[in-house]
Amino acid sequence: MAGMFEMFNLDLKAGGVMKIKGHISEDAEGFAINLGCKSSDLAFHFNPRFNESVIVCNSLCSDNWQQEHRDKHFIFHKGSTVKLVVEFLGDKFLVKLPDGHEVEFPNRHGYDKISYLNIRGGFKVTSFKME
């Protein structure tokens, strides 16, 4: 069953780091980490997809998806526990994967602060930390 982890008062500023640890379900088709100011305006959508073995990154503006960025570096496994480090660097987002690979995505909306987070799909958050 797909879970949902949601926060509305995140207060992630430039230079901020989130450490997200969780378990990918055995039947996961994928999962998504979404950051923005609300669910219809996302600065960063990080979406590993098992059916395509790709990480899709995108942004959402007034419920409209923008240009996709696809990264073929796919290291996720169903039924495994994974730790991701998400950094907000002001002009871009950076996700560090467990093997050291980094996925970068520009801050297209120019947000100076991220207040909204949701994590959905086949990923159960076991630990969440902000630094």
Backbone atoms as SQL, in Angstrom:
CREATE TABLE atoms (id INTEGER PRIMARY KEY, chain TEXT, resi INTEGER, resn TEXT, atom TEXT, x REAL, y REAL, z REAL);
INSERT INTO atoms VALUES
  (1, 'A', 1, 'MET', 'N', 0.854, -1.196, 0.000),
  (2, 'A', 1, 'MET', 'CA', 0.000, 0.000, 0.000),
  (3, 'A', 1, 'MET', 'C', 0.888, 1.244, 0.000),
  (4, 'A', 2, 'ALA', 'N', 0.554, 2.173, -0.868),
  (5, 'A', 2, 'ALA', 'CA', 1.341, 3.403, -0.989),
  (6, 'A', 2, 'ALA', 'C', 1.137, 4.294, 0.231),
  (7, 'A', 3, 'GLY', 'N', 2.227, 4.779, 0.756),
  (8, 'A', 3, 'GLY', 'CA', 2.161, 5.654, 1.920),
  (9, 'A', 3, 'GLY', 'C', 2.269, 7.108, 1.512),
  (10, 'A', 4, 'MET', 'N', 2.102, 7.972, 2.490),
  (11, 'A', 4, 'MET', 'CA', 2.229, 9.406, 2.224),
  (12, 'A', 4, 'MET', 'C', 2.792, 10.072, 3.463),
  (13, 'A', 5, 'PHE', 'N', 3.819, 10.859, 3.263),
  (14, 'A', 5, 'PHE', 'CA', 4.476, 11.601, 4.330),
  (15, 'A', 5, 'PHE', 'C', 4.389, 13.050, 3.882),
  (16, 'A', 6, 'GLU', 'N', 3.834, 13.907, 4.718),
  (17, 'A', 6, 'GLU', 'CA', 3.586, 15.273, 4.267),
  (18, 'A', 6, 'GLU', 'C', 3.882, 16.274, 5.375),
  (19, 'A', 7, 'MET', 'N', 4.503, 17.388, 5.010),
  (20, 'A', 7, 'MET', 'CA', 4.782, 18.470, 5.954),
  (21, 'A', 7, 'MET', 'C', 4.455, 19.801, 5.287),
  (22, 'A', 8, 'PHE', 'N', 3.805, 20.684, 6.032),
  (23, 'A', 8, 'PHE', 'CA', 3.376, 21.964, 5.464),
  (24, 'A', 8, 'PHE', 'C', 4.184, 23.156, 5.980),
  (25, 'A', 9, 'ASN', 'N', 5.036, 22.949, 6.969),
  (26, 'A', 9, 'ASN', 'CA', 5.776, 24.076, 7.576),
  (27, 'A', 9, 'ASN', 'C', 7.255, 23.744, 7.654),
  (28, 'A', 10, 'LEU', 'N', 7.785, 23.299, 6.542),
  (29, 'A', 10, 'LEU', 'CA', 9.141, 22.750, 6.513),
  (30, 'A', 10, 'LEU', 'C', 10.223, 23.775, 6.845),
  (31, 'A', 11, 'ASP', 'N', 10.148, 24.966, 6.255),
  (32, 'A', 11, 'ASP', 'CA', 11.147, 26.013, 6.463),
  (33, 'A', 11, 'ASP', 'C', 12.565, 25.572, 6.086),
  (34, 'A', 12, 'LEU', 'N', 12.704, 25.076, 4.856),
  (35, 'A', 12, 'LEU', 'CA', 14.007, 24.683, 4.324),
  (36, 'A', 12, 'LEU', 'C', 14.558, 25.860, 3.530),
  (37, 'A', 13, 'LYS', 'N', 15.657, 26.442, 4.029),
  (38, 'A', 13, 'LYS', 'CA', 16.261, 27.597, 3.348),
  (39, 'A', 13, 'LYS', 'C', 17.504, 27.156, 2.595),
  (40, 'A', 14, 'ALA', 'N', 18.011, 28.052, 1.754),
  (41, 'A', 14, 'ALA', 'CA', 19.214, 27.754, 0.980),
  (42, 'A', 14, 'ALA', 'C', 20.337, 27.331, 1.921),
  (43, 'A', 15, 'GLY', 'N', 21.002, 26.245, 1.579),
  (44, 'A', 15, 'GLY', 'CA', 22.046, 25.691, 2.429),
  (45, 'A', 15, 'GLY', 'C', 21.518, 24.586, 3.317),
  (46, 'A', 16, 'GLY', 'N', 20.211, 24.432, 3.345),
  (47, 'A', 16, 'GLY', 'CA', 19.582, 23.409, 4.184),
  (48, 'A', 16, 'GLY', 'C', 19.729, 22.015, 3.601),
  (49, 'A', 17, 'VAL', 'N', 19.767, 21.044, 4.487),
  (50, 'A', 17, 'VAL', 'CA', 19.938, 19.644, 4.099),
  (51, 'A', 17, 'VAL', 'C', 18.861, 18.801, 4.777),
  (52, 'A', 18, 'MET', 'N', 18.285, 17.895, 4.008),
  (53, 'A', 18, 'MET', 'CA', 17.348, 16.919, 4.558),
  (54, 'A', 18, 'MET', 'C', 17.935, 15.534, 4.372),
  (55, 'A', 19, 'LYS', 'N', 17.856, 14.728, 5.432),
  (56, 'A', 19, 'LYS', 'CA', 18.279, 13.334, 5.326),
  (57, 'A', 19, 'LYS', 'C', 17.029, 12.479, 5.479),
  (58, 'A', 20, 'ILE', 'N', 16.723, 11.740, 4.438),
  (59, 'A', 20, 'ILE', 'CA', 15.510, 10.946, 4.406),
  (60, 'A', 20, 'ILE', 'C', 15.892, 9.475, 4.290),
  (61, 'A', 21, 'LYS', 'N', 15.431, 8.684, 5.239),
  (62, 'A', 21, 'LYS', 'CA', 15.689, 7.256, 5.196),
  (63, 'A', 21, 'LYS', 'C', 14.348, 6.561, 5.124),
  (64, 'A', 22, 'GLY', 'N', 14.280, 5.519, 4.333),
  (65, 'A', 22, 'GLY', 'CA', 13.007, 4.838, 4.225),
  (66, 'A', 22, 'GLY', 'C', 13.136, 3.489, 3.560),
  (67, 'A', 23, 'HIS', 'N', 12.016, 2.786, 3.534),
  (68, 'A', 23, 'HIS', 'CA', 11.962, 1.438, 2.985),
  (69, 'A', 23, 'HIS', 'C', 11.129, 1.440, 1.711),
  (70, 'A', 24, 'ILE', 'N', 11.709, 0.913, 0.643),
  (71, 'A', 24, 'ILE', 'CA', 10.994, 0.807, -0.626),
  (72, 'A', 24, 'ILE', 'C', 10.198, -0.493, -0.609),
  (73, 'A', 25, 'SER', 'N', 8.899, -0.390, -0.860),
  (74, 'A', 25, 'SER', 'CA', 8.057, -1.583, -0.767),
  (75, 'A', 25, 'SER', 'C', 8.393, -2.592, -1.866),
  (76, 'A', 26, 'GLU', 'N', 8.025, -3.850, -1.602),
  (77, 'A', 26, 'GLU', 'CA', 8.311, -4.947, -2.542),
  (78, 'A', 26, 'GLU', 'C', 7.580, -4.753, -3.867),
  (79, 'A', 27, 'ASP', 'N', 6.435, -4.080, -3.819),
  (80, 'A', 27, 'ASP', 'CA', 5.613, -3.919, -5.033),
  (81, 'A', 27, 'ASP', 'C', 5.650, -2.481, -5.559),
  (82, 'A', 28, 'ALA', 'N', 6.678, -1.739, -5.170),
  (83, 'A', 28, 'ALA', 'CA', 6.762, -0.325, -5.568),
  (84, 'A', 28, 'ALA', 'C', 6.885, -0.191, -7.081),
  (85, 'A', 29, 'GLU', 'N', 6.087, 0.696, -7.656),
  (86, 'A', 29, 'GLU', 'CA', 6.272, 1.063, -9.058),
  (87, 'A', 29, 'GLU', 'C', 7.219, 2.247, -9.126),
  (88, 'A', 30, 'GLY', 'N', 7.333, 2.918, -7.992),
  (89, 'A', 30, 'GLY', 'CA', 8.188, 4.090, -7.900),
  (90, 'A', 30, 'GLY', 'C', 7.794, 4.868, -6.672),
  (91, 'A', 31, 'PHE', 'N', 8.480, 5.973, -6.456),
  (92, 'A', 31, 'PHE', 'CA', 8.104, 6.870, -5.368),
  (93, 'A', 31, 'PHE', 'C', 8.528, 8.273, -5.757),
  (94, 'A', 32, 'ALA', 'N', 8.020, 9.258, -5.026),
  (95, 'A', 32, 'ALA', 'CA', 8.351, 10.638, -5.358),
  (96, 'A', 32, 'ALA', 'C', 8.588, 11.438, -4.092),
  (97, 'A', 33, 'ILE', 'N', 9.595, 12.300, -4.151),
  (98, 'A', 33, 'ILE', 'CA', 9.841, 13.298, -3.120),
  (99, 'A', 33, 'ILE', 'C', 9.526, 14.639, -3.766),
  (100, 'A', 34, 'ASN', 'N', 8.582, 15.378, -3.189),
  (101, 'A', 34, 'ASN', 'CA', 8.138, 16.648, -3.755),
  (102, 'A', 34, 'ASN', 'C', 8.414, 17.791, -2.786),
  (103, 'A', 35, 'LEU', 'N', 9.030, 18.852, -3.295),
  (104, 'A', 35, 'LEU', 'CA', 9.348, 20.028, -2.487),
  (105, 'A', 35, 'LEU', 'C', 8.813, 21.278, -3.175),
  (106, 'A', 36, 'GLY', 'N', 8.195, 22.164, -2.391),
  (107, 'A', 36, 'GLY', 'CA', 7.699, 23.395, -2.981),
  (108, 'A', 36, 'GLY', 'C', 7.045, 24.276, -1.939),
  (109, 'A', 37, 'CYS', 'N', 6.026, 25.043, -2.367),
  (110, 'A', 37, 'CYS', 'CA', 5.303, 25.862, -1.394),
  (111, 'A', 37, 'CYS', 'C', 3.916, 25.300, -1.146),
  (112, 'A', 38, 'LYS', 'N', 3.401, 24.517, -2.110),
  (113, 'A', 38, 'LYS', 'CA', 2.164, 23.757, -1.906),
  (114, 'A', 38, 'LYS', 'C', 2.117, 22.653, -2.960),
  (115, 'A', 39, 'SER', 'N', 1.134, 21.753, -2.843),
  (116, 'A', 39, 'SER', 'CA', 1.126, 20.577, -3.718),
  (117, 'A', 39, 'SER', 'C', 0.957, 20.928, -5.198),
  (118, 'A', 40, 'SER', 'N', 0.397, 22.105, -5.489),
  (119, 'A', 40, 'SER', 'CA', 0.224, 22.504, -6.893),
  (120, 'A', 40, 'SER', 'C', 1.401, 23.315, -7.433),
  (121, 'A', 41, 'ASP', 'N', 2.326, 23.704, -6.554),
  (122, 'A', 41, 'ASP', 'CA', 3.527, 24.442, -6.955),
  (123, 'A', 41, 'ASP', 'C', 4.755, 23.786, -6.346),
  (124, 'A', 42, 'LEU', 'N', 5.384, 22.942, -7.132),
  (125, 'A', 42, 'LEU', 'CA', 6.542, 22.196, -6.659),
  (126, 'A', 42, 'LEU', 'C', 7.798, 22.683, -7.358),
  (127, 'A', 43, 'ALA', 'N', 8.789, 23.023, -6.561),
  (128, 'A', 43, 'ALA', 'CA', 10.063, 23.431, -7.132),
  (129, 'A', 43, 'ALA', 'C', 10.861, 22.212, -7.578),
  (130, 'A', 44, 'PHE', 'N', 10.622, 21.083, -6.894),
  (131, 'A', 44, 'PHE', 'CA', 11.423, 19.891, -7.165),
  (132, 'A', 44, 'PHE', 'C', 10.604, 18.630, -6.948),
  (133, 'A', 45, 'HIS', 'N', 10.506, 17.830, -8.010),
  (134, 'A', 45, 'HIS', 'CA', 9.824, 16.533, -7.996),
  (135, 'A', 45, 'HIS', 'C', 10.898, 15.506, -8.343),
  (136, 'A', 46, 'PHE', 'N', 11.204, 14.630, -7.396),
  (137, 'A', 46, 'PHE', 'CA', 12.246, 13.598, -7.566),
  (138, 'A', 46, 'PHE', 'C', 11.529, 12.263, -7.589),
  (139, 'A', 47, 'ASN', 'N', 11.558, 11.572, -8.736),
  (140, 'A', 47, 'ASN', 'CA', 10.667, 10.434, -8.952),
  (141, 'A', 47, 'ASN', 'C', 11.373, 9.238, -9.596),
  (142, 'A', 48, 'PRO', 'N', 11.989, 8.367, -8.777),
  (143, 'A', 48, 'PRO', 'CA', 12.530, 7.116, -9.317),
  (144, 'A', 48, 'PRO', 'C', 11.382, 6.206, -9.781),
  (145, 'A', 49, 'ARG', 'N', 11.492, 5.704, -11.006),
  (146, 'A', 49, 'ARG', 'CA', 10.459, 4.830, -11.577),
  (147, 'A', 49, 'ARG', 'C', 11.056, 3.467, -11.917),
  (148, 'A', 50, 'PHE', 'N', 10.520, 2.429, -11.278),
  (149, 'A', 50, 'PHE', 'CA', 11.050, 1.080, -11.500),
  (150, 'A', 50, 'PHE', 'C', 10.725, 0.556, -12.901),
  (151, 'A', 51, 'ASN', 'N', 9.549, 0.891, -13.418),
  (152, 'A', 51, 'ASN', 'CA', 9.158, 0.341, -14.719),
  (153, 'A', 51, 'ASN', 'C', 10.041, 0.849, -15.862),
  (154, 'A', 52, 'GLU', 'N', 10.659, 2.017, -15.656),
  (155, 'A', 52, 'GLU', 'CA', 11.530, 2.583, -16.690),
  (156, 'A', 52, 'GLU', 'C', 13.004, 2.585, -16.268),
  (157, 'A', 53, 'SER', 'N', 13.277, 2.199, -15.017),
  (158, 'A', 53, 'SER', 'CA', 14.641, 2.270, -14.473),
  (159, 'A', 53, 'SER', 'C', 15.260, 3.643, -14.721),
  (160, 'A', 54, 'VAL', 'N', 14.536, 4.671, -14.313),
  (161, 'A', 54, 'VAL', 'CA', 15.004, 6.031, -14.530),
  (162, 'A', 54, 'VAL', 'C', 14.545, 6.891, -13.351),
  (163, 'A', 55, 'ILE', 'N', 15.305, 7.943, -13.099),
  (164, 'A', 55, 'ILE', 'CA', 14.898, 8.949, -12.114),
  (165, 'A', 55, 'ILE', 'C', 14.401, 10.155, -12.904),
  (166, 'A', 56, 'VAL', 'N', 13.150, 10.485, -12.728),
  (167, 'A', 56, 'VAL', 'CA', 12.587, 11.647, -13.405),
  (168, 'A', 56, 'VAL', 'C', 12.531, 12.808, -12.413),
  (169, 'A', 57, 'CYS', 'N', 13.077, 13.949, -12.814),
  (170, 'A', 57, 'CYS', 'CA', 12.985, 15.161, -12.005),
  (171, 'A', 57, 'CYS', 'C', 12.193, 16.194, -12.800),
  (172, 'A', 58, 'ASN', 'N', 11.394, 16.975, -12.087),
  (173, 'A', 58, 'ASN', 'CA', 10.591, 17.970, -12.768),
  (174, 'A', 58, 'ASN', 'C', 10.160, 19.031, -11.768),
  (175, 'A', 59, 'SER', 'N', 9.461, 20.041, -12.268),
  (176, 'A', 59, 'SER', 'CA', 8.860, 21.056, -11.417),
  (177, 'A', 59, 'SER', 'C', 7.416, 21.248, -11.870),
  (178, 'A', 60, 'LEU', 'N', 6.598, 21.721, -10.951),
  (179, 'A', 60, 'LEU', 'CA', 5.172, 21.878, -11.194),
  (180, 'A', 60, 'LEU', 'C', 4.807, 23.325, -10.892),
  (181, 'A', 61, 'CYS', 'N', 4.169, 23.981, -11.862),
  (182, 'A', 61, 'CYS', 'CA', 3.772, 25.376, -11.676),
  (183, 'A', 61, 'CYS', 'C', 2.271, 25.501, -11.907),
  (184, 'A', 62, 'SER', 'N', 1.532, 25.877, -10.864),
  (185, 'A', 62, 'SER', 'CA', 0.068, 25.979, -10.929),
  (186, 'A', 62, 'SER', 'C', -0.543, 24.715, -11.542),
  (187, 'A', 63, 'ASP', 'N', -0.111, 23.560, -11.016),
  (188, 'A', 63, 'ASP', 'CA', -0.613, 22.250, -11.451),
  (189, 'A', 63, 'ASP', 'C', -0.181, 21.834, -12.854),
  (190, 'A', 64, 'ASN', 'N', 0.736, 22.572, -13.468),
  (191, 'A', 64, 'ASN', 'CA', 1.243, 22.199, -14.795),
  (192, 'A', 64, 'ASN', 'C', 2.682, 21.724, -14.700),
  (193, 'A', 65, 'TRP', 'N', 2.940, 20.491, -15.175),
  (194, 'A', 65, 'TRP', 'CA', 4.307, 19.972, -15.186),
  (195, 'A', 65, 'TRP', 'C', 5.139, 20.718, -16.212),
  (196, 'A', 66, 'GLN', 'N', 6.425, 20.880, -15.917),
  (197, 'A', 66, 'GLN', 'CA', 7.327, 21.576, -16.818),
  (198, 'A', 66, 'GLN', 'C', 8.239, 20.557, -17.519),
  (199, 'A', 67, 'GLN', 'N', 9.391, 20.993, -17.957),
  (200, 'A', 67, 'GLN', 'CA', 10.285, 20.129, -18.730),
  (201, 'A', 67, 'GLN', 'C', 10.942, 19.074, -17.834),
  (202, 'A', 68, 'GLU', 'N', 10.791, 17.806, -18.213),
  (203, 'A', 68, 'GLU', 'CA', 11.380, 16.699, -17.446),
  (204, 'A', 68, 'GLU', 'C', 12.893, 16.628, -17.613),
  (205, 'A', 69, 'HIS', 'N', 13.540, 16.216, -16.540),
  (206, 'A', 69, 'HIS', 'CA', 14.964, 15.891, -16.587),
  (207, 'A', 69, 'HIS', 'C', 15.055, 14.419, -16.196),
  (208, 'A', 70, 'ARG', 'N', 15.661, 13.597, -17.056),
  (209, 'A', 70, 'ARG', 'CA', 15.719, 12.157, -16.787),
  (210, 'A', 70, 'ARG', 'C', 17.156, 11.724, -16.538),
  (211, 'A', 71, 'ASP', 'N', 17.359, 10.977, -15.461),
  (212, 'A', 71, 'ASP', 'CA', 18.687, 10.476, -15.096),
  (213, 'A', 71, 'ASP', 'C', 18.618, 8.949, -15.091),
  (214, 'A', 72, 'LYS', 'N', 19.438, 8.332, -15.938),
  (215, 'A', 72, 'LYS', 'CA', 19.410, 6.871, -16.097),
  (216, 'A', 72, 'LYS', 'C', 20.198, 6.141, -15.008),
  (217, 'A', 73, 'HIS', 'N', 20.792, 6.899, -14.094),
  (218, 'A', 73, 'HIS', 'CA', 21.560, 6.269, -13.018),
  (219, 'A', 73, 'HIS', 'C', 20.585, 5.745, -11.966),
  (220, 'A', 74, 'PHE', 'N', 20.195, 4.487, -12.108),
  (221, 'A', 74, 'PHE', 'CA', 19.129, 3.935, -11.262),
  (222, 'A', 74, 'PHE', 'C', 19.695, 2.847, -10.355),
  (223, 'A', 75, 'ILE', 'N', 19.734, 3.131, -9.055),
  (224, 'A', 75, 'ILE', 'CA', 20.367, 2.183, -8.130),
  (225, 'A', 75, 'ILE', 'C', 19.385, 1.669, -7.087),
  (226, 'A', 76, 'PHE', 'N', 18.097, 1.945, -7.277),
  (227, 'A', 76, 'PHE', 'CA', 17.116, 1.572, -6.269),
  (228, 'A', 76, 'PHE', 'C', 16.651, 0.128, -6.444),
  (229, 'A', 77, 'HIS', 'N', 16.339, -0.520, -5.344),
  (230, 'A', 77, 'HIS', 'CA', 15.873, -1.909, -5.369),
  (231, 'A', 77, 'HIS', 'C', 14.614, -2.034, -4.523),
  (232, 'A', 78, 'LYS', 'N', 13.638, -2.746, -5.044),
  (233, 'A', 78, 'LYS', 'CA', 12.417, -2.998, -4.288),
  (234, 'A', 78, 'LYS', 'C', 12.747, -3.802, -3.041),
  (235, 'A', 79, 'GLY', 'N', 12.055, -3.491, -1.953),
  (236, 'A', 79, 'GLY', 'CA', 12.260, -4.234, -0.713),
  (237, 'A', 79, 'GLY', 'C', 13.514, -3.828, 0.043),
  (238, 'A', 80, 'SER', 'N', 14.157, -2.744, -0.379),
  (239, 'A', 80, 'SER', 'CA', 15.391, -2.326, 0.291),
  (240, 'A', 80, 'SER', 'C', 15.167, -1.046, 1.086),
  (241, 'A', 81, 'THR', 'N', 16.104, -0.794, 1.990),
  (242, 'A', 81, 'THR', 'CA', 16.094, 0.449, 2.747),
  (243, 'A', 81, 'THR', 'C', 17.117, 1.382, 2.113),
  (244, 'A', 82, 'VAL', 'N', 16.749, 2.636, 1.978),
  (245, 'A', 82, 'VAL', 'CA', 17.624, 3.582, 1.284),
  (246, 'A', 82, 'VAL', 'C', 17.695, 4.882, 2.068),
  (247, 'A', 83, 'LYS', 'N', 18.851, 5.533, 1.986),
  (248, 'A', 83, 'LYS', 'CA', 19.031, 6.829, 2.632),
  (249, 'A', 83, 'LYS', 'C', 19.394, 7.846, 1.557),
  (250, 'A', 84, 'LEU', 'N', 18.632, 8.940, 1.513),
  (251, 'A', 84, 'LEU', 'CA', 18.878, 9.994, 0.531),
  (252, 'A', 84, 'LEU', 'C', 19.196, 11.286, 1.251),
  (253, 'A', 85, 'VAL', 'N', 20.123, 12.039, 0.692),
  (254, 'A', 85, 'VAL', 'CA', 20.447, 13.351, 1.238),
  (255, 'A', 85, 'VAL', 'C', 20.025, 14.383, 0.189),
  (256, 'A', 86, 'VAL', 'N', 19.097, 15.249, 0.582),
  (257, 'A', 86, 'VAL', 'CA', 18.593, 16.276, -0.331),
  (258, 'A', 86, 'VAL', 'C', 19.081, 17.631, 0.155),
  (259, 'A', 87, 'GLU', 'N', 19.822, 18.332, -0.699),
  (260, 'A', 87, 'GLU', 'CA', 20.332, 19.650, -0.338),
  (261, 'A', 87, 'GLU', 'C', 19.641, 20.714, -1.185),
  (262, 'A', 88, 'PHE', 'N', 19.278, 21.807, -0.527),
  (263, 'A', 88, 'PHE', 'CA', 18.724, 22.960, -1.234),
  (264, 'A', 88, 'PHE', 'C', 19.825, 24.010, -1.289),
  (265, 'A', 89, 'LEU', 'N', 20.367, 24.225, -2.482),
  (266, 'A', 89, 'LEU', 'CA', 21.535, 25.102, -2.618),
  (267, 'A', 89, 'LEU', 'C', 21.168, 26.490, -3.127),
  (268, 'A', 90, 'GLY', 'N', 19.896, 26.862, -3.032),
  (269, 'A', 90, 'GLY', 'CA', 19.477, 28.183, -3.499),
  (270, 'A', 90, 'GLY', 'C', 19.101, 28.155, -4.966),
  (271, 'A', 91, 'ASP', 'N', 20.103, 28.037, -5.841),
  (272, 'A', 91, 'ASP', 'CA', 19.811, 28.035, -7.278),
  (273, 'A', 91, 'ASP', 'C', 19.483, 26.641, -7.799),
  (274, 'A', 92, 'LYS', 'N', 19.704, 25.619, -6.961),
  (275, 'A', 92, 'LYS', 'CA', 19.424, 24.255, -7.419),
  (276, 'A', 92, 'LYS', 'C', 19.216, 23.313, -6.242),
  (277, 'A', 93, 'PHE', 'N', 18.719, 22.137, -6.575),
  (278, 'A', 93, 'PHE', 'CA', 18.549, 21.046, -5.614),
  (279, 'A', 93, 'PHE', 'C', 19.553, 19.964, -5.963),
  (280, 'A', 94, 'LEU', 'N', 20.040, 19.295, -4.943),
  (281, 'A', 94, 'LEU', 'CA', 21.026, 18.240, -5.142),
  (282, 'A', 94, 'LEU', 'C', 20.610, 17.047, -4.293),
  (283, 'A', 95, 'VAL', 'N', 20.479, 15.893, -4.944),
  (284, 'A', 95, 'VAL', 'CA', 20.160, 14.661, -4.218),
  (285, 'A', 95, 'VAL', 'C', 21.368, 13.746, -4.300),
  (286, 'A', 96, 'LYS', 'N', 21.865, 13.345, -3.132),
  (287, 'A', 96, 'LYS', 'CA', 22.985, 12.398, -3.091),
  (288, 'A', 96, 'LYS', 'C', 22.428, 10.999, -2.889),
  (289, 'A', 97, 'LEU', 'N', 22.709, 10.131, -3.846),
  (290, 'A', 97, 'LEU', 'CA', 22.263, 8.747, -3.765),
  (291, 'A', 97, 'LEU', 'C', 23.247, 7.943, -2.919),
  (292, 'A', 98, 'PRO', 'N', 22.810, 6.785, -2.417),
  (293, 'A', 98, 'PRO', 'CA', 23.670, 5.999, -1.520),
  (294, 'A', 98, 'PRO', 'C', 25.025, 5.610, -2.117),
  (295, 'A', 99, 'ASP', 'N', 25.118, 5.514, -3.449),
  (296, 'A', 99, 'ASP', 'CA', 26.395, 5.130, -4.062),
  (297, 'A', 99, 'ASP', 'C', 27.272, 6.326, -4.393),
  (298, 'A', 100, 'GLY', 'N', 26.833, 7.535, -3.974),
  (299, 'A', 100, 'GLY', 'CA', 27.655, 8.720, -4.213),
  (300, 'A', 100, 'GLY', 'C', 27.250, 9.524, -5.437),
  (301, 'A', 101, 'HIS', 'N', 26.442, 8.932, -6.316),
  (302, 'A', 101, 'HIS', 'CA', 25.972, 9.660, -7.495),
  (303, 'A', 101, 'HIS', 'C', 25.105, 10.842, -7.049),
  (304, 'A', 102, 'GLU', 'N', 25.204, 11.953, -7.773),
  (305, 'A', 102, 'GLU', 'CA', 24.419, 13.133, -7.419),
  (306, 'A', 102, 'GLU', 'C', 23.492, 13.520, -8.561),
  (307, 'A', 103, 'VAL', 'N', 22.261, 13.810, -8.200),
  (308, 'A', 103, 'VAL', 'CA', 21.280, 14.276, -9.171),
  (309, 'A', 103, 'VAL', 'C', 21.029, 15.753, -8.880),
  (310, 'A', 104, 'GLU', 'N', 21.228, 16.595, -9.889),
  (311, 'A', 104, 'GLU', 'CA', 21.039, 18.041, -9.723),
  (312, 'A', 104, 'GLU', 'C', 19.820, 18.492, -10.504),
  (313, 'A', 105, 'PHE', 'N', 19.137, 19.483, -9.958),
  (314, 'A', 105, 'PHE', 'CA', 17.971, 20.035, -10.644),
  (315, 'A', 105, 'PHE', 'C', 17.853, 21.513, -10.305),
  (316, 'A', 106, 'PRO', 'N', 17.660, 22.386, -11.314),
  (317, 'A', 106, 'PRO', 'CA', 17.631, 23.829, -11.039),
  (318, 'A', 106, 'PRO', 'C', 16.389, 24.256, -10.259),
  (319, 'A', 107, 'ASN', 'N', 16.528, 25.308, -9.494),
  (320, 'A', 107, 'ASN', 'CA', 15.401, 25.915, -8.769),
  (321, 'A', 107, 'ASN', 'C', 14.692, 26.860, -9.739),
  (322, 'A', 108, 'ARG', 'N', 13.856, 26.295, -10.590),
  (323, 'A', 108, 'ARG', 'CA', 13.234, 27.060, -11.674),
  (324, 'A', 108, 'ARG', 'C', 12.317, 28.167, -11.171),
  (325, 'A', 109, 'HIS', 'N', 11.668, 27.947, -10.028),
  (326, 'A', 109, 'HIS', 'CA', 10.728, 28.942, -9.505),
  (327, 'A', 109, 'HIS', 'C', 11.435, 30.072, -8.758),
  (328, 'A', 110, 'GLY', 'N', 12.725, 29.878, -8.462),
  (329, 'A', 110, 'GLY', 'CA', 13.463, 30.891, -7.735),
  (330, 'A', 110, 'GLY', 'C', 13.039, 31.050, -6.281),
  (331, 'A', 111, 'TYR', 'N', 12.508, 29.989, -5.705),
  (332, 'A', 111, 'TYR', 'CA', 12.113, 30.053, -4.294),
  (333, 'A', 111, 'TYR', 'C', 13.335, 30.275, -3.414),
  (334, 'A', 112, 'ASP', 'N', 13.191, 31.089, -2.362),
  (335, 'A', 112, 'ASP', 'CA', 14.298, 31.248, -1.413),
  (336, 'A', 112, 'ASP', 'C', 14.063, 30.363, -0.188),
  (337, 'A', 113, 'LYS', 'N', 12.890, 29.753, -0.126),
  (338, 'A', 113, 'LYS', 'CA', 12.569, 28.878, 1.000),
  (339, 'A', 113, 'LYS', 'C', 11.551, 27.844, 0.536),
  (340, 'A', 114, 'ILE', 'N', 11.686, 26.643, 1.056),
  (341, 'A', 114, 'ILE', 'CA', 10.757, 25.556, 0.749),
  (342, 'A', 114, 'ILE', 'C', 9.950, 25.273, 2.001),
  (343, 'A', 115, 'SER', 'N', 8.629, 25.342, 1.883),
  (344, 'A', 115, 'SER', 'CA', 7.789, 25.127, 3.070),
  (345, 'A', 115, 'SER', 'C', 6.999, 23.829, 3.004),
  (346, 'A', 116, 'TYR', 'N', 6.890, 23.251, 1.806),
  (347, 'A', 116, 'TYR', 'CA', 6.037, 22.073, 1.636),
  (348, 'A', 116, 'TYR', 'C', 6.852, 20.870, 1.177),
  (349, 'A', 117, 'LEU', 'N', 6.573, 19.720, 1.788),
  (350, 'A', 117, 'LEU', 'CA', 7.223, 18.466, 1.410),
  (351, 'A', 117, 'LEU', 'C', 6.176, 17.375, 1.398),
  (352, 'A', 118, 'ASN', 'N', 6.178, 16.553, 0.359),
  (353, 'A', 118, 'ASN', 'CA', 5.482, 15.286, 0.480),
  (354, 'A', 118, 'ASN', 'C', 6.289, 14.188, -0.172),
  (355, 'A', 119, 'ILE', 'N', 6.171, 13.006, 0.407),
  (356, 'A', 119, 'ILE', 'CA', 6.835, 11.811, -0.113),
  (357, 'A', 119, 'ILE', 'C', 5.722, 10.795, -0.304),
  (358, 'A', 120, 'ARG', 'N', 5.547, 10.357, -1.541),
  (359, 'A', 120, 'ARG', 'CA', 4.434, 9.457, -1.829),
  (360, 'A', 120, 'ARG', 'C', 4.901, 8.273, -2.656),
  (361, 'A', 121, 'GLY', 'N', 4.043, 7.265, -2.735),
  (362, 'A', 121, 'GLY', 'CA', 4.377, 6.086, -3.520),
  (363, 'A', 121, 'GLY', 'C', 4.907, 4.979, -2.622),
  (364, 'A', 122, 'GLY', 'N', 5.653, 4.061, -3.222),
  (365, 'A', 122, 'GLY', 'CA', 6.109, 2.876, -2.506),
  (366, 'A', 122, 'GLY', 'C', 7.332, 3.114, -1.644),
  (367, 'A', 123, 'PHE', 'N', 7.233, 4.096, -0.763),
  (368, 'A', 123, 'PHE', 'CA', 8.369, 4.462, 0.090),
  (369, 'A', 123, 'PHE', 'C', 7.832, 4.824, 1.463),
  (370, 'A', 124, 'LYS', 'N', 8.263, 4.091, 2.479),
  (371, 'A', 124, 'LYS', 'CA', 7.825, 4.376, 3.838),
  (372, 'A', 124, 'LYS', 'C', 8.964, 5.049, 4.587),
  (373, 'A', 125, 'VAL', 'N', 8.754, 6.278, 5.002),
  (374, 'A', 125, 'VAL', 'CA', 9.788, 7.045, 5.701),
  (375, 'A', 125, 'VAL', 'C', 9.998, 6.469, 7.094),
  (376, 'A', 126, 'THR', 'N', 11.241, 6.111, 7.395),
  (377, 'A', 126, 'THR', 'CA', 11.563, 5.596, 8.734),
  (378, 'A', 126, 'THR', 'C', 12.320, 6.622, 9.554),
  (379, 'A', 127, 'SER', 'N', 12.970, 7.566, 8.874),
  (380, 'A', 127, 'SER', 'CA', 13.704, 8.596, 9.601),
  (381, 'A', 127, 'SER', 'C', 13.806, 9.828, 8.715),
  (382, 'A', 128, 'PHE', 'N', 13.581, 10.988, 9.329),
  (383, 'A', 128, 'PHE', 'CA', 13.633, 12.248, 8.598),
  (384, 'A', 128, 'PHE', 'C', 14.341, 13.269, 9.476),
  (385, 'A', 129, 'LYS', 'N', 15.368, 13.895, 8.923),
  (386, 'A', 129, 'LYS', 'CA', 16.174, 14.824, 9.710),
  (387, 'A', 129, 'LYS', 'C', 16.527, 16.032, 8.865),
  (388, 'A', 130, 'MET', 'N', 16.461, 17.214, 9.465),
  (389, 'A', 130, 'MET', 'CA', 16.892, 18.423, 8.766),
  (390, 'A', 130, 'MET', 'C', 18.109, 19.022, 9.471),
  (391, 'A', 131, 'GLU', 'N', 19.036, 19.530, 8.666),
  (392, 'A', 131, 'GLU', 'CA', 20.253, 20.125, 9.229),
  (393, 'A', 131, 'GLU', 'C', 20.469, 21.501, 8.650);
